[in-house]
Amino acid sequence: MSESQKACIKTYWYGNCFLDKFNGISYMLDIDWTSNSVLQLFTDSAGGSTKGCGCYFQGKWAFLKWPVEWSGTEVLRDISYLEMIPIALSVYLWEIQKSGSDSRYTSSYNSGGILDHFRPEIAKLLDASNSQNTWKTYNNGLTSFVSFRLEEGLGNTWPPSISHLVNYVAYLSKLGYAPATVKVYLSGLSYYLRINELTDLTSSFIIQKMLKGMDKLYGVVDSRKPITLEILARLINSLQSVCSSVYECTLFRSMFSLAFFAFLRIGEITINRNTQHVINNDDVNVSHHSQSAYITIPFSKTDQK
């Protein structure tokens, strides 16, 4: 969030008038903001460890469940803080900005010098740089780090100091987080810092040594066995016992065989909510002459870093 954007929110926070003048009212303190009739921003929060907050902006909505780390803490009793979170979330998600020239907010990159008519394309390119699962994990890491500093009474300064990061790794380790999860969370923090051109200390020597120690003490060996040709044959032979029709048997036999011999992941040959990942008839070219098939997969996990 830009410094000017933070200043706008701090005006509500430190003015001691947030609940009286904002909660339940369509109201903006600064006249430079887009008018209320156009802004159409509505937010709400609920206390309790199993609750969360929601926000609506111009036909889009989002929901955030309170982090489990907040359970039993004073955070859930501070209604003004809880009510502020969905507002900040809306600003972060939908790039709500002031119409004045002093504030050009963007949620995902340092916006100095960025031309307005290029913002949608920039946002699209950045969004495509990672998979949706990666973005989700990154956001979880960032939320976890913010919660940690709040819980421990540390300042919410950016970029974070090396002591904050060291304490954060120790905090996650004591909570029993897997080393792999800690690394991904730090990757999310690293992305946030680097995309905003802030100093990134997540790869410092002491952090790397702590992660190495976690691997030695708490690392878990992957217990999953690779699918061998023998296991594949057993899987295919068992289909007639679990499938309801010859069609299903043929379908799964084809999928299993294709995935095995083409080294495909499940997500590369099955449909999900993203129809762009579907393999169509035009993507399959069977050559009877060479007794082979050429399949073009529209999506691969290796395309996402």
Secondary structure as a PSIPRED ss2 file (coil, helix, strand):
# PSIPRED VFORMAT (PSIPRED V4.0)

   1 M C   1.000  0.000  0.000
   2 S C   1.000  0.000  0.000
   3 E H   0.000  1.000  0.000
   4 S H   0.000  1.000  0.000
   5 Q H   0.000  1.000  0.000
   6 K H   0.000  1.000  0.000
   7 A H   0.000  1.000  0.000
   8 C H   0.000  1.000  0.000
   9 I H   0.000  1.000  0.000
  10 K H   0.000  1.000  0.000
  11 T H   0.000  1.000  0.000
  12 Y H   0.000  1.000  0.000
  13 W H   0.000  1.000  0.000
  14 Y H   0.000  1.000  0.000
  15 G C   1.000  0.000  0.000
  16 N C   1.000  0.000  0.000
  17 C C   1.000  0.000  0.000
  18 F H   0.000  1.000  0.000
  19 L H   0.000  1.000  0.000
  20 D H   0.000  1.000  0.000
  21 K H   0.000  1.000  0.000
  22 F C   1.000  0.000  0.000
  23 N C   1.000  0.000  0.000
  24 G C   1.000  0.000  0.000
  25 I C   1.000  0.000  0.000
  26 S C   1.000  0.000  0.000
  27 Y C   1.000  0.000  0.000
  28 M C   1.000  0.000  0.000
  29 L C   1.000  0.000  0.000
  30 D C   1.000  0.000  0.000
  31 I C   1.000  0.000  0.000
  32 D C   1.000  0.000  0.000
  33 W C   1.000  0.000  0.000
  34 T C   1.000  0.000  0.000
  35 S C   1.000  0.000  0.000
  36 N H   0.000  1.000  0.000
  37 S H   0.000  1.000  0.000
  38 V H   0.000  1.000  0.000
  39 L H   0.000  1.000  0.000
  40 Q C   1.000  0.000  0.000
  41 L E   0.000  0.000  1.000
  42 F E   0.000  0.000  1.000
  43 T E   0.000  0.000  1.000
  44 D E   0.000  0.000  1.000
  45 S E   0.000  0.000  1.000
  46 A C   1.000  0.000  0.000
  47 G C   1.000  0.000  0.000
  48 G C   1.000  0.000  0.000
  49 S C   1.000  0.000  0.000
  50 T C   1.000  0.000  0.000
  51 K C   1.000  0.000  0.000
  52 G E   0.000  0.000  1.000
  53 C E   0.000  0.000  1.000
  54 G E   0.000  0.000  1.000
  55 C E   0.000  0.000  1.000
  56 Y E   0.000  0.000  1.000
  57 F E   0.000  0.000  1.000
  58 Q C   1.000  0.000  0.000
  59 G C   1.000  0.000  0.000
  60 K E   0.000  0.000  1.000
  61 W E   0.000  0.000  1.000
  62 A E   0.000  0.000  1.000
  63 F E   0.000  0.000  1.000
  64 L E   0.000  0.000  1.000
  65 K E   0.000  0.000  1.000
  66 W C   1.000  0.000  0.000
  67 P C   1.000  0.000  0.000
  68 V H   0.000  1.000  0.000
  69 E H   0.000  1.000  0.000
  70 W H   0.000  1.000  0.000
  71 S C   1.000  0.000  0.000
  72 G C   1.000  0.000  0.000
  73 T C   1.000  0.000  0.000
  74 E H   0.000  1.000  0.000
  75 V H   0.000  1.000  0.000
  76 L H   0.000  1.000  0.000
  77 R H   0.000  1.000  0.000
  78 D C   1.000  0.000  0.000
  79 I H   0.000  1.000  0.000
  80 S H   0.000  1.000  0.000
  81 Y H   0.000  1.000  0.000
  82 L H   0.000  1.000  0.000
  83 E H   0.000  1.000  0.000
  84 M H   0.000  1.000  0.000
  85 I H   0.000  1.000  0.000
  86 P H   0.000  1.000  0.000
  87 I H   0.000  1.000  0.000
  88 A H   0.000  1.000  0.000
  89 L H   0.000  1.000  0.000
  90 S H   0.000  1.000  0.000
  91 V H   0.000  1.000  0.000
  92 Y H   0.000  1.000  0.000
  93 L H   0.000  1.000  0.000
  94 W H   0.000  1.000  0.000
  95 E C   1.000  0.000  0.000
  96 I C   1.000  0.000  0.000
  97 Q C   1.000  0.000  0.000
  98 K C   1.000  0.000  0.000
  99 S C   1.000  0.000  0.000
 100 G C   1.000  0.000  0.000
 101 S C   1.000  0.000  0.000
 102 D C   1.000  0.000  0.000
 103 S C   1.000  0.000  0.000
 104 R C   1.000  0.000  0.000
 105 Y C   1.000  0.000  0.000
 106 T C   1.000  0.000  0.000
 107 S C   1.000  0.000  0.000
 108 S C   1.000  0.000  0.000
 109 Y C   1.000  0.000  0.000
 110 N C   1.000  0.000  0.000
 111 S C   1.000  0.000  0.000
 112 G C   1.000  0.000  0.000
 113 G C   1.000  0.000  0.000
 114 I C   1.000  0.000  0.000
 115 L C   1.000  0.000  0.000
 116 D H   0.000  1.000  0.000
 117 H H   0.000  1.000  0.000
 118 F H   0.000  1.000  0.000
 119 R H   0.000  1.000  0.000
 120 P H   0.000  1.000  0.000
 121 E H   0.000  1.000  0.000
 122 I H   0.000  1.000  0.000
 123 A H   0.000  1.000  0.000
 124 K H   0.000  1.000  0.000
 125 L H   0.000  1.000  0.000
 126 L H   0.000  1.000  0.000
 127 D H   0.000  1.000  0.000
 128 A H   0.000  1.000  0.000
 129 S C   1.000  0.000  0.000
 130 N C   1.000  0.000  0.000
 131 S C   1.000  0.000  0.000
 132 Q H   0.000  1.000  0.000
 133 N H   0.000  1.000  0.000
 134 T H   0.000  1.000  0.000
 135 W H   0.000  1.000  0.000
 136 K H   0.000  1.000  0.000
 137 T H   0.000  1.000  0.000
 138 Y H   0.000  1.000  0.000
 139 N H   0.000  1.000  0.000
 140 N H   0.000  1.000  0.000
 141 G H   0.000  1.000  0.000
 142 L H   0.000  1.000  0.000
 143 T H   0.000  1.000  0.000
 144 S H   0.000  1.000  0.000
 145 F H   0.000  1.000  0.000
 146 V H   0.000  1.000  0.000
 147 S H   0.000  1.000  0.000
 148 F H   0.000  1.000  0.000
 149 R H   0.000  1.000  0.000
 150 L H   0.000  1.000  0.000
 151 E H   0.000  1.000  0.000
 152 E C   1.000  0.000  0.000
 153 G C   1.000  0.000  0.000
 154 L C   1.000  0.000  0.000
 155 G C   1.000  0.000  0.000
 156 N C   1.000  0.000  0.000
 157 T C   1.000  0.000  0.000
 158 W C   1.000  0.000  0.000
 159 P C   1.000  0.000  0.000
 160 P C   1.000  0.000  0.000
 161 S C   1.000  0.000  0.000
 162 I H   0.000  1.000  0.000
 163 S H   0.000  1.000  0.000
 164 H H   0.000  1.000  0.000
 165 L H   0.000  1.000  0.000
 166 V H   0.000  1.000  0.000
 167 N H   0.000  1.000  0.000
 168 Y H   0.000  1.000  0.000
 169 V H   0.000  1.000  0.000
 170 A H   0.000  1.000  0.000
 171 Y H   0.000  1.000  0.000
 172 L H   0.000  1.000  0.000
 173 S H   0.000  1.000  0.000
 174 K H   0.000  1.000  0.000
 175 L C   1.000  0.000  0.000
 176 G C   1.000  0.000  0.000
 177 Y C   1.000  0.000  0.000
 178 A C   1.000  0.000  0.000
 179 P H   0.000  1.000  0.000
 180 A H   0.000  1.000  0.000
 181 T H   0.000  1.000  0.000
 182 V H   0.000  1.000  0.000
 183 K H   0.000  1.000  0.000
 184 V H   0.000  1.000  0.000
 185 Y H   0.000  1.000  0.000
 186 L H   0.000  1.000  0.000
 187 S H   0.000  1.000  0.000
 188 G H   0.000  1.000  0.000
 189 L H   0.000  1.000  0.000
 190 S H   0.000  1.000  0.000
 191 Y H   0.000  1.000  0.000
 192 Y H   0.000  1.000  0.000
 193 L H   0.000  1.000  0.000
 194 R H   0.000  1.000  0.000
 195 I H   0.000  1.000  0.000
 196 N C   1.000  0.000  0.000
 197 E C   1.000  0.000  0.000
 198 L C   1.000  0.000  0.000
 199 T C   1.000  0.000  0.000
 200 D C   1.000  0.000  0.000
 201 L C   1.000  0.000  0.000
 202 T C   1.000  0.000  0.000
 203 S C   1.000  0.000  0.000
 204 S C   1.000  0.000  0.000
 205 F H   0.000  1.000  0.000
 206 I H   0.000  1.000  0.000
 207 I H   0.000  1.000  0.000
 208 Q H   0.000  1.000  0.000
 209 K H   0.000  1.000  0.000
 210 M H   0.000  1.000  0.000
 211 L H   0.000  1.000  0.000
 212 K H   0.000  1.000  0.000
 213 G H   0.000  1.000  0.000
 214 M H   0.000  1.000  0.000
 215 D H   0.000  1.000  0.000
 216 K H   0.000  1.000  0.000
 217 L H   0.000  1.000  0.000
 218 Y H   0.000  1.000  0.000
 219 G C   1.000  0.000  0.000
 220 V C   1.000  0.000  0.000
 221 V C   1.000  0.000  0.000
 222 D C   1.000  0.000  0.000
 223 S C   1.000  0.000  0.000
 224 R C   1.000  0.000  0.000
 225 K C   1.000  0.000  0.000
 226 P C   1.000  0.000  0.000
 227 I C   1.000  0.000  0.000
 228 T C   1.000  0.000  0.000
 229 L H   0.000  1.000  0.000
 230 E H   0.000  1.000  0.000
 231 I H   0.000  1.000  0.000
 232 L H   0.000  1.000  0.000
 233 A H   0.000  1.000  0.000
 234 R H   0.000  1.000  0.000
 235 L H   0.000  1.000  0.000
 236 I H   0.000  1.000  0.000
 237 N H   0.000  1.000  0.000
 238 S C   1.000  0.000  0.000
 239 L H   0.000  1.000  0.000
 240 Q H   0.000  1.000  0.000
 241 S H   0.000  1.000  0.000
 242 V H   0.000  1.000  0.000
 243 C C   1.000  0.000  0.000
 244 S C   1.000  0.000  0.000
 245 S C   1.000  0.000  0.000
 246 V H   0.000  1.000  0.000
 247 Y H   0.000  1.000  0.000
 248 E H   0.000  1.000  0.000
 249 C H   0.000  1.000  0.000
 250 T H   0.000  1.000  0.000
 251 L H   0.000  1.000  0.000
 252 F H   0.000  1.000  0.000
 253 R H   0.000  1.000  0.000
 254 S H   0.000  1.000  0.000
 255 M H   0.000  1.000  0.000
 256 F H   0.000  1.000  0.000
 257 S H   0.000  1.000  0.000
 258 L H   0.000  1.000  0.000
 259 A H   0.000  1.000  0.000
 260 F H   0.000  1.000  0.000
 261 F H   0.000  1.000  0.000
 262 A C   1.000  0.000  0.000
 263 F C   1.000  0.000  0.000
 264 L C   1.000  0.000  0.000
 265 R C   1.000  0.000  0.000
 266 I H   0.000  1.000  0.000
 267 G H   0.000  1.000  0.000
 268 E H   0.000  1.000  0.000
 269 I C   1.000  0.000  0.000
 270 T C   1.000  0.000  0.000
 271 I C   1.000  0.000  0.000
 272 N C   1.000  0.000  0.000
 273 R C   1.000  0.000  0.000
 274 N C   1.000  0.000  0.000
 275 T H   0.000  1.000  0.000
 276 Q H   0.000  1.000  0.000
 277 H H   0.000  1.000  0.000
 278 V C   1.000  0.000  0.000
 279 I C   1.000  0.000  0.000
 280 N C   1.000  0.000  0.000
 281 N H   0.000  1.000  0.000
 282 D H   0.000  1.000  0.000
 283 D H   0.000  1.000  0.000
 284 V E   0.000  0.000  1.000
 285 N E   0.000  0.000  1.000
 286 V E   0.000  0.000  1.000
 287 S E   0.000  0.000  1.000
 288 H C   1.000  0.000  0.000
 289 H C   1.000  0.000  0.000
 290 S C   1.000  0.000  0.000
 291 Q C   1.000  0.000  0.000
 292 S E   0.000  0.000  1.000
 293 A E   0.000  0.000  1.000
 294 Y E   0.000  0.000  1.000
 295 I E   0.000  0.000  1.000
 296 T C   1.000  0.000  0.000
 297 I C   1.000  0.000  0.000
 298 P C   1.000  0.000  0.000
 299 F C   1.000  0.000  0.000
 300 S C   1.000  0.000  0.000
 301 K H   0.000  1.000  0.000
 302 T H   0.000  1.000  0.000
 303 D H   0.000  1.000  0.000
 304 Q C   1.000  0.000  0.000
 305 K C   1.000  0.000  0.000
